[in-house]
Amino acid sequence: MTKIISMVLFACTVFVSAQVGINTSKPEKDLTVNGTMKTSGMIFKKPLEKLGADENYTFVIKSPAPENKITAYNDTFVPNSPAPINLIQFKITCDPSDKDWVNQFDTKINSNKFLVVISSFGFTQPVRTYSADWLTPVPQIFAYPSGGTWKLKADYQGFAPDNSFPTGEWTLNLLVFDKAYAKELNTTQDLGTSTTGAAAAPLIQ
């Protein structure tokens, strides 16, 4: 009886410490799969194991409908490919007659694949009005999808630099998100006659 128990314990010890490989004779971890894998669920230990000095990462996520597939990103695969989040800067010189007006600048960024947000902006020339009233010009700066690409508008509406100033130049910094990794939520809220209010329902929670 003692011999049988010893045999069972030895077998369990070998099984726990062994490395298993599927389609490979040299597994590198407890389980190494050389090929594709499908699972209905996955649980990660806490804390997650840190990558070794010679190991890299891959960002994996399920893409939204209608694709509904797993996509992966690793900038070492294709260094010039878009990342999940990209920072793009445009410097746009205005028309000499308009001085500060950019009405429809086509970024050529696919609006079906990417989400564009203007994170910050700058303008090279001071803006003034010829009115006798002291008014503070407010810029209209936004990105909008049109015709399959993202367009940019930048303007101090109703104002312009003095004619003695050189033509202005806008600097527009864009955050460009891959829609496979980001959601775009739009909602219109009516405050009625009140100055306060609340969303009818949480868009995310």
N, C-alpha and C positions, 0 to 999 in steps of 0.2 A: 504493500500500500504506500509505503514511504517512497519507493522508487517511482510510482505512477505520479504522485503529487510533484515530485522534483522534475519530472519530465514535462508536466503541464506548466509549471512555473517557468521553466527554461524556454518553452515554446512561446509563452506570452511575452517574455522579455525580448526575445528575438523579433517578434511581430511588432512590438511597440517601437523599438529602436530602428527598425528597418526603413529604408526609403523605397518607395514604390514608383515605378515608371510605366507610363502607358505610351507605347510606340517609341520607347527609348530604352536602351540597356544601361544608361548612365544617368539615373535621376539625380538632380541637384538639390532637391528639397524632399520633405516627407512624401509629397506627391508631385510628380512632374508629368505634365501632359504635353506630348509633342503632337499637336493637332488641334482640332476644334473641340469645344466642350459646350454642352447645354445643361443647364440646371434650373430647377424651379425655385431655388432659394440659396442664399449664401450667408453665412454668419462669420464675422471677423472677430478675432480675439482682441481684447483690450489690455494694454495698449498695443497698437499695431507695431509690427516689427519694423525697425528702421532699415532703410536700404543700405546695402554694403557699398564700399567705395567704388566698386566696378559695376554696380547695378544702376539701372535707369528706371524711369516710371512711364506709365501710360495712363492717360486720363480716359476712363471708360464711362459712357452714359447712354441711356436709352433715348433715341431721338423721338420727337413727337409724331402724332398721326399726320399724314397717312403712311409714313415710312415705317414707324414702329420697329426699329431695328437698333442694335447696339452699335454705336460708333466709338472710335478710339482716336485719341490725339496724342502725339508725341512729337515735339519739334525736331527731334533728331531724324525722324522718318523723312520728312520733306521740309527742310529748314525754311523755305520761302512760302510755305502754305499758311493760310490764316490760322490764328490761334483762337481758342474760345473767346478771349477778350483781346482786342487790338486797339492800339492808340495810333491815330492818323492825324497829321497836322497839314492843313491847307493854308497857304499864304496867297490871298487873292487881291490883285490890284484892280481897283475900280475903273469904270469908264471915266475918262477925263471930264465929260460933260455932267456926269452924275455925282462925282466926287466920293460918295459913300454908299452907293446903292448896289447891292448884289441881289438880283431878283430871283434868278433861277439858275444856280450853278449846279451842273450835273456831275456828281462824284463818280458816276459809273459803278457804284457799289450796288450789287444785286439786292433789291428790297425784299425779294422772296426768301433769300437765304440769310440776310443779315439785318440786325437792328442797330440803328445809328442814333447816338445821343451826343449833343454838343456839350462838352464838359466845361469849356472855358473859351473866352474870345478876347481879342484886343483890336484896337484901331489906332492907326498912326497919327491921325490929325485931330485937333480939337474941333468940336462941332458947336455951332452957334446959330442963333436965329436973328432975323432982321426986325422982329417985332419989338415994340417998346416994352412989352411985358418981360419980366424975368421968368423964364421957363427952363426947366431941366429936361433936356432931350432924353428919351427912353429908347434904347435900341430894340428892334425886333430881330431876334436871332433864333432861328429854328431850322430843323431838318424835317423833311416830309417826303413820303414815297410818292412817286408819280411816274407812270410809264415803265414800271419795272425796275427803276433805280432810285437811289436817294438823291434828292435835290436840297440845296442850301439857300436860305434867304438871310441877308444881313443888311439892316438899314436903320438909320435914325429918321424915322418917318416924319416929314414936315420940317426937317432941319437939314443943313448941309454945311460943310466946311466953307470958310470964306474963299472967294475966288483967287485970292492972293496965295493960298496954300497949294502945295503940290497935290496931285491925286493921291487919295488915301489908299491904304492897304489893310485888309482884314487878316487877322490870324485866327483861324478856327481850329480848335482841338476837338477831335471826334473820338468817342468811345464806340467801337464797332463790335457788337456781340454776335456770335454765331447763333442763329435761332435754334439750332439743335441743343444748345446749352442754356438758352434764356427764353423767357416768356414775355410776350407783349400784351399788356392788359389795358384796355381803354374803357372809360366810363364817363358819362355825362351826369352831373349832379345839379339839381335845381334847388337853390336856397329859398326860392319864393320871395317873401318880403322880409326874411330874417337875415341877420348878418352872421349867424352861426349855423351850424348844421352837422350832419354826420352821414357817412355813406350808408346806403340802404342795406348793404351786406358787405362783409369783408371780401376783398378781391383775392387776398392770400391770407393764410393763417396756418 
